[in-house]
Amino acid sequence: MKTKFGCNTAYGTCVVSGLVTLKGTIHSLLEQTNQVAGMCKSMMMLIRRLTSVAIRFDAWEETRVQR
């Protein structure tokens, strides 16, 4: 399966496919690339937030069990 845009992260992949039918000028192409980059960035922020919460919870569980 070929995708026009995509970015891989350590945890997940956000890919925008189906944009192959671009009638497009360079301007619209750039616009879509920016949208995808923005989506990937927000995905990464969300993933980072979730993992840091999970790590904190793990540490809290460990200290609670040790007591």
Backbone as XML, in Angstrom:
<?xml version="1.0"?>
<chain id="A" units="angstrom">
  <residue number="1" name="MET">
    <atom name="N" x="0.835" y="-1.185" z="0.000"/>
    <atom name="CA" x="0.000" y="0.000" z="0.000"/>
    <atom name="C" x="0.877" y="1.245" z="0.000"/>
  </residue>
  <residue number="2" name="LYS">
    <atom name="N" x="0.646" y="2.097" z="-0.958"/>
    <atom name="CA" x="1.455" y="3.311" z="-1.025"/>
    <atom name="C" x="0.713" y="4.460" z="-0.377"/>
  </residue>
  <residue number="3" name="THR">
    <atom name="N" x="1.425" y="5.206" z="0.440"/>
    <atom name="CA" x="0.827" y="6.385" z="1.038"/>
    <atom name="C" x="1.636" y="7.592" z="0.614"/>
  </residue>
  <residue number="4" name="LYS">
    <atom name="N" x="0.939" y="8.689" z="0.470"/>
    <atom name="CA" x="1.582" y="9.916" z="0.016"/>
    <atom name="C" x="2.366" y="10.555" z="1.150"/>
  </residue>
  <residue number="5" name="PHE">
    <atom name="N" x="1.727" y="10.635" z="2.306"/>
    <atom name="CA" x="2.369" y="11.253" z="3.465"/>
    <atom name="C" x="2.312" y="10.287" z="4.630"/>
  </residue>
  <residue number="6" name="GLY">
    <atom name="N" x="3.267" y="10.396" z="5.527"/>
    <atom name="CA" x="3.210" y="9.564" z="6.716"/>
    <atom name="C" x="4.380" y="9.892" z="7.608"/>
  </residue>
  <residue number="7" name="CYS">
    <atom name="N" x="4.233" y="9.665" z="8.887"/>
    <atom name="CA" x="5.380" y="9.820" z="9.763"/>
    <atom name="C" x="5.341" y="8.717" z="10.800"/>
  </residue>
  <residue number="8" name="ASN">
    <atom name="N" x="6.481" y="8.111" z="11.025"/>
    <atom name="CA" x="6.571" y="7.027" z="11.993"/>
    <atom name="C" x="7.072" y="7.572" z="13.315"/>
  </residue>
  <residue number="9" name="THR">
    <atom name="N" x="6.465" y="7.120" z="14.388"/>
    <atom name="CA" x="6.952" y="7.461" z="15.710"/>
    <atom name="C" x="7.316" y="6.152" z="16.387"/>
  </residue>
  <residue number="10" name="ALA">
    <atom name="N" x="7.931" y="6.262" z="17.543"/>
    <atom name="CA" x="8.338" y="5.052" z="18.250"/>
    <atom name="C" x="7.126" y="4.220" z="18.657"/>
  </residue>
  <residue number="11" name="TYR">
    <atom name="N" x="6.024" y="4.880" z="18.982"/>
    <atom name="CA" x="4.874" y="4.169" z="19.532"/>
    <atom name="C" x="3.789" y="3.892" z="18.512"/>
  </residue>
  <residue number="12" name="GLY">
    <atom name="N" x="3.569" y="4.827" z="17.621"/>
    <atom name="CA" x="2.468" y="4.627" z="16.691"/>
    <atom name="C" x="2.779" y="5.280" z="15.377"/>
  </residue>
  <residue number="13" name="THR">
    <atom name="N" x="1.941" y="5.052" z="14.428"/>
    <atom name="CA" x="2.134" y="5.613" z="13.112"/>
    <atom name="C" x="0.908" y="6.425" z="12.758"/>
  </residue>
  <residue number="14" name="CYS">
    <atom name="N" x="1.126" y="7.656" z="12.391"/>
    <atom name="CA" x="0.004" y="8.419" z="11.871"/>
    <atom name="C" x="0.241" y="8.644" z="10.392"/>
  </residue>
  <residue number="15" name="VAL">
    <atom name="N" x="-0.658" y="8.175" z="9.619"/>
    <atom name="CA" x="-0.485" y="8.208" z="8.175"/>
    <atom name="C" x="-1.736" y="8.792" z="7.546"/>
  </residue>
  <residue number="16" name="VAL">
    <atom name="N" x="-1.533" y="9.663" z="6.621"/>
    <atom name="CA" x="-2.658" y="10.166" z="5.852"/>
    <atom name="C" x="-2.530" y="9.606" z="4.450"/>
  </residue>
  <residue number="17" name="SER">
    <atom name="N" x="-3.470" y="8.749" z="4.097"/>
    <atom name="CA" x="-3.427" y="8.150" z="2.777"/>
    <atom name="C" x="-4.625" y="8.626" z="1.979"/>
  </residue>
  <residue number="18" name="GLY">
    <atom name="N" x="-4.654" y="8.244" z="0.740"/>
    <atom name="CA" x="-5.779" y="8.622" z="-0.095"/>
    <atom name="C" x="-5.673" y="10.038" z="-0.616"/>
  </residue>
  <residue number="19" name="LEU">
    <atom name="N" x="-4.524" y="10.652" z="-0.428"/>
    <atom name="CA" x="-4.319" y="11.989" z="-0.970"/>
    <atom name="C" x="-3.565" y="11.922" z="-2.295"/>
  </residue>
  <residue number="20" name="VAL">
    <atom name="N" x="-3.598" y="10.743" z="-2.882"/>
    <atom name="CA" x="-2.847" y="10.540" z="-4.118"/>
    <atom name="C" x="-3.491" y="11.319" z="-5.259"/>
  </residue>
  <residue number="21" name="THR">
    <atom name="N" x="-4.785" y="11.532" z="-5.183"/>
    <atom name="CA" x="-5.482" y="12.239" z="-6.251"/>
    <atom name="C" x="-5.380" y="13.740" z="-6.037"/>
  </residue>
  <residue number="22" name="LEU">
    <atom name="N" x="-4.152" y="14.237" z="-6.098"/>
    <atom name="CA" x="-3.946" y="15.675" z="-5.959"/>
    <atom name="C" x="-4.023" y="16.303" z="-7.339"/>
  </residue>
  <residue number="23" name="LYS">
    <atom name="N" x="-4.952" y="17.230" z="-7.497"/>
    <atom name="CA" x="-5.008" y="17.959" z="-8.759"/>
    <atom name="C" x="-3.906" y="18.985" z="-8.739"/>
  </residue>
  <residue number="24" name="GLY">
    <atom name="N" x="-3.233" y="19.054" z="-7.725"/>
    <atom name="CA" x="-2.693" y="20.095" z="-6.956"/>
    <atom name="C" x="-1.561" y="20.915" z="-7.463"/>
  </residue>
  <residue number="25" name="THR">
    <atom name="N" x="-1.607" y="22.105" z="-6.942"/>
    <atom name="CA" x="-0.478" y="23.000" z="-7.074"/>
    <atom name="C" x="0.467" y="22.717" z="-5.929"/>
  </residue>
  <residue number="26" name="ILE">
    <atom name="N" x="1.656" y="23.276" z="-6.008"/>
    <atom name="CA" x="2.635" y="23.092" z="-4.932"/>
    <atom name="C" x="2.079" y="23.664" z="-3.630"/>
  </residue>
  <residue number="27" name="HIS">
    <atom name="N" x="1.310" y="24.730" z="-3.753"/>
    <atom name="CA" x="0.737" y="25.376" z="-2.566"/>
    <atom name="C" x="-0.141" y="24.409" z="-1.776"/>
  </residue>
  <residue number="28" name="SER">
    <atom name="N" x="-1.056" y="23.722" z="-2.464"/>
    <atom name="CA" x="-1.950" y="22.801" z="-1.759"/>
    <atom name="C" x="-1.166" y="21.614" z="-1.209"/>
  </residue>
  <residue number="29" name="LEU">
    <atom name="N" x="-0.136" y="21.207" z="-1.932"/>
    <atom name="CA" x="0.714" y="20.106" z="-1.471"/>
    <atom name="C" x="1.393" y="20.488" z="-0.158"/>
  </residue>
  <residue number="30" name="LEU">
    <atom name="N" x="1.934" y="21.693" z="-0.123"/>
    <atom name="CA" x="2.576" y="22.182" z="1.097"/>
    <atom name="C" x="1.581" y="22.280" z="2.239"/>
  </residue>
  <residue number="31" name="GLU">
    <atom name="N" x="0.393" y="22.754" z="1.923"/>
    <atom name="CA" x="-0.648" y="22.887" z="2.937"/>
    <atom name="C" x="-0.947" y="21.536" z="3.581"/>
  </residue>
  <residue number="32" name="GLN">
    <atom name="N" x="-1.089" y="20.520" z="2.756"/>
    <atom name="CA" x="-1.403" y="19.186" z="3.273"/>
    <atom name="C" x="-0.239" y="18.618" z="4.068"/>
  </residue>
  <residue number="33" name="THR">
    <atom name="N" x="0.980" y="18.873" z="3.596"/>
    <atom name="CA" x="2.153" y="18.405" z="4.332"/>
    <atom name="C" x="2.175" y="19.030" z="5.720"/>
  </residue>
  <residue number="34" name="ASN">
    <atom name="N" x="1.855" y="20.318" z="5.791"/>
    <atom name="CA" x="1.807" y="21.000" z="7.089"/>
    <atom name="C" x="0.736" y="20.409" z="7.990"/>
  </residue>
  <residue number="35" name="GLN">
    <atom name="N" x="-0.419" y="20.087" z="7.427"/>
    <atom name="CA" x="-1.493" y="19.488" z="8.215"/>
    <atom name="C" x="-1.044" y="18.154" z="8.793"/>
  </residue>
  <residue number="36" name="VAL">
    <atom name="N" x="-0.400" y="17.336" z="7.965"/>
    <atom name="CA" x="0.067" y="16.021" z="8.417"/>
    <atom name="C" x="1.116" y="16.185" z="9.503"/>
  </residue>
  <residue number="37" name="ALA">
    <atom name="N" x="2.039" y="17.119" z="9.294"/>
    <atom name="CA" x="3.081" y="17.359" z="10.291"/>
    <atom name="C" x="2.451" y="17.786" z="11.613"/>
  </residue>
  <residue number="38" name="GLY">
    <atom name="N" x="1.426" y="18.633" z="11.537"/>
    <atom name="CA" x="0.732" y="19.070" z="12.745"/>
    <atom name="C" x="0.051" y="17.912" z="13.450"/>
  </residue>
  <residue number="39" name="MET">
    <atom name="N" x="-0.592" y="17.037" z="12.674"/>
    <atom name="CA" x="-1.248" y="15.864" z="13.250"/>
    <atom name="C" x="-0.233" y="14.979" z="13.940"/>
  </residue>
  <residue number="40" name="CYS">
    <atom name="N" x="0.879" y="14.751" z="13.279"/>
    <atom name="CA" x="1.915" y="13.885" z="13.853"/>
    <atom name="C" x="2.463" y="14.493" z="15.131"/>
  </residue>
  <residue number="41" name="LYS">
    <atom name="N" x="2.642" y="15.801" z="15.120"/>
    <atom name="CA" x="3.173" y="16.466" z="16.305"/>
    <atom name="C" x="2.219" y="16.313" z="17.482"/>
  </residue>
  <residue number="42" name="SER">
    <atom name="N" x="0.925" y="16.527" z="17.226"/>
    <atom name="CA" x="-0.038" y="16.408" z="18.324"/>
    <atom name="C" x="-0.158" y="14.960" z="18.788"/>
  </residue>
  <residue number="43" name="MET">
    <atom name="N" x="-0.034" y="14.007" z="17.860"/>
    <atom name="CA" x="-0.026" y="12.590" z="18.236"/>
    <atom name="C" x="1.149" y="12.309" z="19.158"/>
  </residue>
  <residue number="44" name="MET">
    <atom name="N" x="2.325" y="12.804" z="18.786"/>
    <atom name="CA" x="3.522" y="12.579" z="19.589"/>
    <atom name="C" x="3.358" y="13.180" z="20.984"/>
  </residue>
  <residue number="45" name="MET">
    <atom name="N" x="2.806" y="14.395" z="21.056"/>
    <atom name="CA" x="2.607" y="15.031" z="22.358"/>
    <atom name="C" x="1.667" y="14.210" z="23.222"/>
  </residue>
  <residue number="46" name="LEU">
    <atom name="N" x="0.601" y="13.729" z="22.609"/>
    <atom name="CA" x="-0.370" y="12.913" z="23.333"/>
    <atom name="C" x="0.292" y="11.631" z="23.831"/>
  </residue>
  <residue number="47" name="ILE">
    <atom name="N" x="1.057" y="10.985" z="22.961"/>
    <atom name="CA" x="1.727" y="9.729" z="23.318"/>
    <atom name="C" x="2.730" y="9.971" z="24.438"/>
  </residue>
  <residue number="48" name="ARG">
    <atom name="N" x="3.508" y="11.060" z="24.329"/>
    <atom name="CA" x="4.482" y="11.379" z="25.374"/>
    <atom name="C" x="3.788" y="11.593" z="26.706"/>
  </residue>
  <residue number="49" name="ARG">
    <atom name="N" x="2.677" y="12.318" z="26.669"/>
    <atom name="CA" x="1.939" y="12.593" z="27.905"/>
    <atom name="C" x="1.449" y="11.296" z="28.529"/>
  </residue>
  <residue number="50" name="LEU">
    <atom name="N" x="0.889" y="10.427" z="27.701"/>
    <atom name="CA" x="0.364" y="9.155" z="28.203"/>
    <atom name="C" x="1.471" y="8.291" z="28.784"/>
  </residue>
  <residue number="51" name="THR">
    <atom name="N" x="2.622" y="8.223" z="28.096"/>
    <atom name="CA" x="3.708" y="7.376" z="28.596"/>
    <atom name="C" x="4.278" y="7.934" z="29.886"/>
  </residue>
  <residue number="52" name="SER">
    <atom name="N" x="4.403" y="9.262" z="29.991"/>
    <atom name="CA" x="4.948" y="9.824" z="31.230"/>
    <atom name="C" x="3.995" y="9.568" z="32.393"/>
  </residue>
  <residue number="53" name="VAL">
    <atom name="N" x="2.705" y="9.625" z="32.144"/>
    <atom name="CA" x="1.729" y="9.304" z="33.189"/>
    <atom name="C" x="1.858" y="7.839" z="33.584"/>
  </residue>
  <residue number="54" name="ALA">
    <atom name="N" x="2.000" y="6.964" z="32.589"/>
    <atom name="CA" x="2.133" y="5.533" z="32.864"/>
    <atom name="C" x="3.394" y="5.253" z="33.673"/>
  </residue>
  <residue number="55" name="ILE">
    <atom name="N" x="4.493" y="5.914" z="33.318"/>
    <atom name="CA" x="5.758" y="5.711" z="34.032"/>
    <atom name="C" x="5.614" y="6.176" z="35.477"/>
  </residue>
  <residue number="56" name="ARG">
    <atom name="N" x="4.996" y="7.348" z="35.666"/>
    <atom name="CA" x="4.785" y="7.851" z="37.022"/>
    <atom name="C" x="3.937" y="6.894" z="37.840"/>
  </residue>
  <residue number="57" name="PHE">
    <atom name="N" x="2.915" y="6.342" z="37.219"/>
    <atom name="CA" x="2.042" y="5.412" z="37.919"/>
    <atom name="C" x="2.805" y="4.151" z="38.310"/>
  </residue>
  <residue number="58" name="ASP">
    <atom name="N" x="3.656" y="3.651" z="37.397"/>
    <atom name="CA" x="4.480" y="2.477" z="37.702"/>
    <atom name="C" x="5.378" y="2.747" z="38.899"/>
  </residue>
  <residue number="59" name="ALA">
    <atom name="N" x="6.031" y="3.896" z="38.903"/>
    <atom name="CA" x="6.927" y="4.246" z="40.004"/>
    <atom name="C" x="6.144" y="4.336" z="41.311"/>
  </residue>
  <residue number="60" name="TRP">
    <atom name="N" x="4.958" y="4.932" z="41.254"/>
    <atom name="CA" x="4.119" y="5.061" z="42.441"/>
    <atom name="C" x="3.696" y="3.686" z="42.949"/>
  </residue>
  <residue number="61" name="GLU">
    <atom name="N" x="3.329" y="2.798" z="42.045"/>
    <atom name="CA" x="2.952" y="1.429" z="42.424"/>
    <atom name="C" x="4.111" y="0.735" z="43.124"/>
  </residue>
  <residue number="62" name="GLU">
    <atom name="N" x="5.328" y="0.879" z="42.565"/>
    <atom name="CA" x="6.505" y="0.228" z="43.158"/>
    <atom name="C" x="6.736" y="0.722" z="44.580"/>
  </residue>
  <residue number="63" name="THR">
    <atom name="N" x="6.696" y="2.033" z="44.783"/>
    <atom name="CA" x="6.943" y="2.564" z="46.129"/>
    <atom name="C" x="5.837" y="2.140" z="47.084"/>
  </residue>
  <residue number="64" name="ARG">
    <atom name="N" x="4.625" y="2.043" z="46.589"/>
    <atom name="CA" x="3.500" y="1.640" z="47.434"/>
    <atom name="C" x="3.655" y="0.175" z="47.855"/>
  </residue>
  <residue number="65" name="VAL">
    <atom name="N" x="4.129" y="-0.658" z="46.944"/>
    <atom name="CA" x="4.303" y="-2.083" z="47.244"/>
    <atom name="C" x="5.446" y="-2.278" z="48.237"/>
  </residue>
  <residue number="66" name="GLN">
    <atom name="N" x="6.506" y="-1.483" z="48.110"/>
    <atom name="CA" x="7.669" y="-1.620" z="48.993"/>
    <atom name="C" x="7.338" y="-1.253" z="50.435"/>
  </residue>
  <residue number="67" name="ARG">
    <atom name="N" x="6.421" y="-0.317" z="50.642"/>
    <atom name="CA" x="6.097" y="0.117" z="52.005"/>
    <atom name="C" x="5.428" y="-0.950" z="52.826"/>
  </residue>
</chain>
